[in-house]
């Protein structure tokens, strides 16, 4: 198993937080800033359609291997989002 961590500055332009992977088994998305981040599965995510992740909140997800995760903020906000992704690969 491999653990990879990343940090993103999320603004009013959608940013790819986690790319799709057939090897992902778990991911955690943590909004360490104070502004709300809105999450979605496409780059067209917006504050009206995205899943809100408030400042200080974490989202843990399991086995969404084929999905991309994007983040965006509303208005003129900026926040920091940290991601930990756990993957496995076959030893063949």
C-alpha positions in Angstrom: 0.0 0.0 0.0 1.1 3.5 -0.8 0.0 6.7 1.0 0.3 10.0 -0.9 -0.5 13.5 0.5 -1.0 16.7 -1.3 -2.0 20.3 -0.4 -4.1 22.6 -2.7 -5.1 26.2 -2.6 -8.7 26.2 -3.7 -10.2 29.3 -5.2 -13.1 30.2 -7.5 -11.6 28.1 -10.3 -12.1 24.4 -10.0 -9.0 22.4 -9.1 -8.5 18.6 -9.4 -7.9 17.3 -5.9 -7.8 13.6 -6.7 -7.6 12.0 -10.1 -9.4 8.8 -10.9 -7.5 5.6 -10.1 -8.3 2.0 -10.3 -5.8 1.4 -7.4 -7.3 3.8 -4.9 -8.8 2.1 -1.8 -9.3 5.2 0.4 -9.0 8.9 0.4 -9.4 11.7 3.0 -10.1 15.3 2.0 -9.5 17.9 4.8 -10.4 21.5 4.5 -7.8 23.1 6.7 -8.9 26.7 5.8 -11.8 28.7 7.0 -13.8 29.2 3.8 -16.2 26.5 2.5 -14.9 24.2 -0.3 -17.5 22.7 -2.6 -16.6 19.2 -3.9 -17.8 17.4 -7.1 -16.8 14.8 -9.6 -16.3 17.2 -12.6 -14.5 20.4 -13.3 -17.9 22.1 -13.7 -18.5 21.9 -9.9 -19.8 25.1 -8.4 -21.0 26.4 -5.1 -24.6 25.7 -6.0 -24.1 22.1 -7.0 -21.1 20.9 -5.0 -21.0 19.1 -1.7 -20.0 21.7 0.9 -16.9 20.9 3.0 -16.8 23.6 5.7 -13.6 24.9 7.2 -12.1 22.3 9.5 -14.2 19.4 8.2 -12.9 16.2 6.7 -14.4 13.8 4.2 -13.4 10.2 4.2 -14.3 8.0 1.2 -13.7 4.4 0.3 -13.5 2.6 -3.0 -14.5 5.4 -5.4 -11.8 4.2 -7.8 -13.0 5.6 -11.1 -14.0 9.1 -9.9 -12.2 12.4 -10.0 -12.6 14.8 -7.1 -12.7 18.6 -7.8 -12.9 21.5 -5.4 -13.9 25.1 -5.7 -14.9 28.0 -3.4 -17.7 30.5 -3.6 -17.5 34.2 -4.2 -13.9 35.5 -3.8 -12.9 32.9 -1.2 -9.7 30.9 -0.9 -9.1 27.9 1.3 -6.5 25.2 1.8 -7.5 21.6 1.2 -5.2 18.7 2.0 -5.7 15.2 0.6 -4.4 11.8 1.6 -4.9 9.0 -0.9 -4.2 5.3 -0.2 -3.6 3.0 -3.2 -2.7 -0.6 -3.8 -1.1 -2.2 -6.8 -1.0 -5.8 -7.8 2.4 -7.5 -7.3 2.0 -9.4 -10.6 
